[in-house]
């Protein structure tokens, strides 16, 4: 009995240590995409590899993701957590080869495929800004219509750009920062698309897209996280999500 108690205590201490460690939901340490993800690439525009803790996406030109019927972008999708309010966070490097390429955008997303309703947040077109682009069916909303963006004078679009979407009920707030230890800068709050993101109707994740005038491009993604989801230690010591928290 004493031996069993000691074993239980060791397991508890190991778990506490694991939970205290600042791990992310997916740190992209490879060698393949974690089973929590569904990779969506209908036009076969992307190639995924892993390198030193980064997911590396090589994207062919013309991987557009626009109105319903234009579906050549790349998505990494998973079920949202069983929470009304939560956030998704990532770090992207859109300037792997020096500068962000033209006519492209990469970052976190919310996606209701049945209604073709999506909210895309990320650095846009050669670092022009960090902006929201969204759509419902054929109703595509440009940045000047949504008026949600972060100026590159506030958050520089260079090797590391941190991106976050915070969901509170039917509202989404879009944030960015240039370094891990900096404060988040808000691009604004949107309530138009939120009603499309009800339990069982949508996915969350990452996207990459490009359009006319684009070139073949390479992007790195450092991690993806849902901070509100508790983490647990797997059998091989890797920090993973508590599955009950992430599945519907």
C-alpha positions in Angstrom: 0.0 0.0 0.0 2.9 2.3 0.9 4.5 1.6 -2.4 1.3 2.4 -4.3 1.0 5.7 -2.4 4.5 6.7 -3.3 3.9 5.9 -7.0 0.7 8.0 -7.0 2.6 10.9 -5.3 5.3 10.8 -8.0 2.7 10.9 -10.7 1.0 13.8 -9.1 4.2 15.8 -8.7 5.1 15.1 -12.3 1.7 16.3 -13.5 2.0 19.4 -11.4 5.4 20.1 -12.9 4.0 19.6 -16.4 1.0 21.9 -15.8 3.3 24.6 -14.5 5.5 24.4 -17.7 4.5 27.2 -20.2 3.6 24.8 -23.0 1.4 25.6 -26.0 -1.3 23.4 -27.4 0.9 22.5 -30.4 4.6 23.6 -30.5 5.1 22.0 -33.9 8.0 19.9 -33.0 7.1 17.3 -35.7 7.9 15.0 -37.3 4.3 15.1 -38.6 1.2 17.1 -38.0 -0.5 16.3 -34.7 -3.7 14.2 -34.8 -5.8 17.1 -33.4 -5.5 18.8 -36.8 -7.4 18.3 -40.1 -5.3 19.5 -43.0 -7.4 21.1 -45.7 -5.8 21.8 -49.1 -8.3 21.1 -51.9 -6.1 22.7 -54.6 -2.9 21.0 -53.4 -1.1 24.3 -53.0 0.8 23.6 -49.8 3.7 21.4 -48.6 4.2 21.0 -44.9 7.5 20.1 -43.2 8.9 20.7 -39.7 12.2 22.4 -38.8 13.6 23.2 -35.3 10.2 23.8 -33.6 8.5 25.4 -36.6 5.8 24.2 -39.0 7.1 25.2 -42.4 4.5 25.8 -45.1 5.7 26.2 -48.7 2.7 27.7 -50.5 2.4 27.9 -54.3 1.2 31.1 -55.9 -2.5 31.6 -56.5 -3.8 29.8 -53.4 -6.8 32.1 -53.1 -9.4 31.8 -50.4 -12.1 34.3 -51.2 -15.9 34.1 -51.8 -17.7 30.8 -51.8 -16.5 28.8 -54.8 -12.9 30.1 -54.6 -11.3 27.5 -52.5 -7.5 27.1 -53.1 -6.2 28.3 -49.7 -4.6 26.0 -47.1 -6.2 25.4 -43.6 -5.2 23.6 -40.5 -8.5 23.0 -38.6 -9.6 21.6 -35.3 -12.7 21.5 -33.1 -13.2 24.5 -30.8 -13.2 23.9 -27.1 -16.4 23.5 -25.0 -16.3 27.1 -24.0 -18.4 30.2 -24.8 -15.4 32.5 -24.3 -11.9 31.5 -25.3 -9.0 32.7 -27.4 -6.7 31.3 -30.1 -3.1 32.4 -30.4 -0.2 31.8 -32.8 3.2 33.1 -33.9 4.0 33.4 -37.6 7.0 34.3 -39.6 5.9 35.6 -42.9 9.3 37.0 -43.8 11.3 33.8 -43.9 13.2 35.0 -47.0 13.7 38.6 -45.8 10.3 40.3 -46.4 6.7 39.3 -46.5 5.9 38.3 -50.1 3.2 40.2 -52.1 -0.4 39.2 -52.2 -0.5 36.8 -49.3 -1.9 36.5 -45.8 -1.3 34.0 -43.0 -2.6 33.6 -39.4 -5.4 32.2 -37.1 -9.0 31.8 -38.3 -12.6 30.9 -37.4 -14.4 28.9 -40.1 -18.0 27.7 -40.7 -17.7 25.8 -44.0 -21.4 25.1 -44.4 -22.1 28.9 -44.6 -18.7 29.7 -46.0 -18.3 32.1 -43.1 -14.7 32.8 -42.0 -12.7 35.4 -40.1 -9.0 35.6 -41.1 -6.5 37.6 -39.1 -2.9 38.2 -40.1 -0.2 40.2 -41.8 -1.3 41.2 -45.3 0.3 41.8 -48.6 4.0 42.7 -48.1 3.4 43.8 -44.5 0.9 46.5 -45.5 -0.8 45.9 -42.2 -2.2 43.2 -39.9 -5.9 43.0 -40.8 -9.2 41.2 -40.6 -10.6 39.8 -43.8 -13.9 37.9 -43.6 -16.7 36.5 -45.7 -20.2 35.0 -45.5 -21.1 33.1 -48.7 -20.4 35.7 -51.5 -20.3 38.7 -49.1 -16.6 39.4 -48.8 -15.6 42.2 -46.5 -12.5 44.2 -47.2 -10.3 45.8 -44.5 -11.7 49.3 -45.2 -15.2 47.9 -44.6 -14.4 45.9 -41.5 -12.1 48.7 -40.2 -10.2 46.2 -38.0 -6.4 46.3 -38.4 -3.1 47.0 -36.7 -0.8 49.5 -38.4 2.8 48.2 -38.9 4.1 51.3 -37.1 2.5 49.8 -33.9 3.4 46.1 -34.6 6.2 45.6 -37.1 5.7 42.8 -39.6 9.0 41.1 -39.5 10.3 37.6 -38.5 8.0 37.1 -35.6 4.4 38.3 -35.4 2.2 37.2 -32.6 -1.5 37.0 -33.4 -4.6 36.4 -31.2 -8.4 36.2 -31.6 -10.5 36.5 -28.5 -14.0 35.1 -28.6 -16.5 36.5 -26.1 -20.1 35.3 -26.9 -20.8 36.5 -30.4 -17.9 39.0 -30.5 -14.4 38.5 -31.8 -11.5 40.8 -30.8 -8.3 40.8 -33.0 -4.9 41.4 -31.4 -1.2 41.4 -32.4 2.2 42.1 -31.0 5.8 41.9 -32.2 7.5 40.1 -29.3 6.4 37.5 -26.7 6.9 39.9 -23.8 5.1 42.9 -25.3 1.5 43.9 -24.6 -1.1 43.0 -27.1 -2.3 45.7 -29.5 -6.0 45.5 -30.4 -7.1 46.0 -34.0 -10.8 46.1 -32.9 -13.8 44.1 -32.1 -16.2 42.5 -34.7 -19.7 41.3 -34.1 -20.9 40.7 -37.7 -19.5 37.2 -38.1 -19.8 36.0 -34.5 -23.3 34.5 -34.8 -21.9 32.1 -37.4 -19.6 30.5 -34.8 -22.0 28.4 -32.7 -21.1 25.0 -31.1 -21.0 22.3 -33.7 -21.1 24.6 -36.7 -17.5 25.8 -37.0 -13.8 25.0 -36.7 -10.8 27.0 -35.5 -7.2 26.9 -36.7 -4.7 28.4 -39.1 -4.9 29.5 -42.8 -2.6 30.6 -45.6 -3.7 32.2 -48.8 -2.4 34.1 -51.8 -4.0 35.7 -54.8 -3.3 37.5 -58.1 0.3 38.9 -58.2 1.5 36.4 -55.6 4.7 34.3 -55.8 5.6 30.9 -54.4 6.2 31.6 -50.7 7.5 30.1 -47.4 6.0 30.7 -44.0 6.9 29.4 -40.5 4.4 28.9 -37.7 6.0 28.7 -34.2 3.0 27.4 -32.2 -0.8 27.3 -31.8 -2.5 27.7 -28.5 -5.8 27.9 -26.7 -4.6 29.4 -23.4 -7.8 28.5 -21.6 -7.4 24.8 -22.2 -5.5 22.9 -19.5 -2.4 21.0 -20.7 -1.4 17.5 -19.5 1.8 15.4 -19.8 1.7 12.7 -22.4 3.3 9.3 -22.0 6.4 10.5 -23.8 6.6 13.7 -21.8 5.3 16.0 -24.5 2.8 18.7 -23.4 -0.6 18.0 -24.9 -4.2 19.3 -24.6 -6.6 17.7 -22.2 -8.9 16.2 -24.9 -12.1 16.6 -22.9 -11.5 20.4 -23.0 -11.0 20.7 -26.7 -13.6 18.3 -28.2 -17.3 19.2 -28.5 
